[in-house]
Amino acid sequence: MTAAELVEALRAAQSSPGGGEGITVTEMAEETGLPHDAIRALLRPMVMAGTVRATKKRMLAMDGAYRPVPSYALVEAAAPVKRGRAKAA
């Protein structure tokens, strides 16, 4: 799997219901069939470059409590800021 394929997997996961909080490494591993370490190796440079952000997602644990779990989400590109003078009315 390439970084571009991982970005597409993240984009697809975020567009699914409940995917706005990001996707965990375990969920990515289950979806792609790659080991956790391979996913982390692909994610690390993407987080450093600012393409992906690390966040927390609350998930139900075995004891019935919700716990924060590390997850990853794509960073939305900011709209360009227009600079210049405002026109007087």
C-alpha positions as CSV (number, residue, x, y, z in Angstrom):
1,M,0.0,0.0,0.0
2,T,1.2,3.5,-0.9
3,A,0.7,6.7,1.0
4,A,-1.8,7.8,-1.7
5,E,-3.8,4.6,-1.2
6,L,-3.8,5.3,2.6
7,V,-5.1,8.8,2.0
8,E,-7.9,7.4,-0.1
9,A,-8.7,4.9,2.6
10,L,-8.8,7.7,5.2
11,R,-11.0,9.8,2.9
12,A,-13.4,6.9,2.4
13,A,-13.5,6.2,6.2
14,Q,-14.2,9.8,7.0
15,S,-17.1,10.0,4.6
16,S,-18.8,7.0,6.1
17,P,-21.3,7.5,9.0
18,G,-19.4,8.1,12.3
19,G,-16.1,8.5,10.5
20,G,-15.6,12.2,11.3
21,E,-13.6,11.3,14.4
22,G,-11.0,9.6,12.3
23,I,-10.0,6.0,11.9
24,T,-7.8,3.9,14.2
25,V,-4.7,1.9,13.1
26,T,-6.6,-1.3,14.0
27,E,-9.5,-0.3,11.7
28,M,-7.0,0.5,8.9
29,A,-5.2,-2.8,9.4
30,E,-8.5,-4.7,9.2
31,E,-9.6,-2.9,6.1
32,T,-6.3,-3.1,4.2
33,G,-4.9,-6.4,5.5
34,L,-1.6,-4.7,6.4
35,P,0.1,-5.2,9.8
36,H,-0.1,-2.4,12.3
37,D,3.5,-1.5,12.0
38,A,3.3,-1.0,8.2
39,I,0.3,1.4,8.7
40,R,2.2,3.4,11.4
41,A,5.2,3.6,9.1
42,L,3.0,5.1,6.3
43,L,1.2,7.4,8.8
44,R,4.3,8.9,10.5
45,P,5.6,11.0,7.5
46,M,2.0,12.1,6.7
47,V,1.5,13.4,10.2
48,M,4.9,15.2,10.1
49,A,4.0,16.8,6.7
50,G,0.6,17.9,8.0
51,T,-1.5,15.8,5.6
52,V,-3.0,13.7,8.4
53,R,-3.6,14.8,12.0
54,A,-3.6,12.6,15.1
55,T,-6.7,12.8,17.3
56,K,-8.6,10.8,19.8
57,K,-11.8,8.8,19.2
58,R,-14.0,7.5,21.9
59,M,-14.7,3.8,21.6
60,L,-16.5,1.2,23.7
61,A,-14.1,-0.9,25.7
62,M,-14.6,-4.5,26.9
63,D,-15.7,-3.3,30.4
64,G,-18.5,-1.2,28.9
65,A,-16.8,2.2,29.4
66,Y,-16.0,4.6,26.5
67,R,-12.3,5.3,26.3
68,P,-10.2,7.7,24.1
69,V,-8.3,5.8,21.4
70,P,-5.7,7.3,19.1
71,S,-7.1,7.8,15.6
72,Y,-6.1,9.6,12.4
73,A,-8.0,12.0,10.1
74,L,-7.2,13.9,7.0
75,V,-6.4,17.6,7.3
76,E,-8.8,19.6,5.3
77,A,-7.1,22.1,3.0
78,A,-7.8,25.6,4.1
79,A,-9.5,28.0,1.7
80,P,-7.0,30.6,0.4
81,V,-7.1,33.9,2.1
82,K,-7.7,36.8,-0.2
83,R,-5.5,39.8,0.6
84,G,-6.0,43.3,-0.5
85,R,-7.9,46.5,0.3
86,A,-11.6,46.5,1.0
87,K,-13.6,48.7,-1.3
88,A,-15.5,51.6,0.2
89,A,-19.2,51.5,-0.4
